[in-house]
Amino acid sequence: MSEHKIAAIVAMDEGRVIGKAGALPWHLPEDLAHFKRLTTGHIVIMGRKTWDSLPPKFRPLPGRTNIVISRSSHTLAVPEGVFASPSVDDAISKAKAVASPSQIIWIIGGAQIYKESLPRCEELYVTSVHGYHVGDAHLPEFESDFAQVDEESGEACTFKVFRRQR
């Protein structure tokens, strides 16, 4: 196990949709509150498209160290205090370098970042959004590597926690 816990957090519908045209295909205040509660005070790693999808008033995400992955990280314009990184591995290395022992390194999307980082994650926090939505970004299959260890029902979604099977 690594010195710092690496976990992913994602909302997906019953068809594995996680995004549509660079945005969430739903608006669920209870999921946004859940995301904020879990990630505040920690480190968040996201792809450039996820960064771009954040409303300007929430960019960078407050109360968190933000790391943005972009193949052109050397030219990516990010505010002071936000790290730009060319790859998932580099982003995780940067996160480990600045994290305190109690901080979790959260992977927050999008689809390509999840695909590359899930093999490095110990836990996966999934908001299961009820129903099917139109979307163009999907969460890769993870169920063969993770076992569900917790579940909490919400009004329009179910919060699930999965832990890597060793």
Summary of the structure (lengths in Angstrom):
residues: 166
radius of gyration: 15.0
end to end distance: 10.4
largest distance: 42.6
contacts: 499
relative contact order: 0.27
helix: 27%
strand: 33%
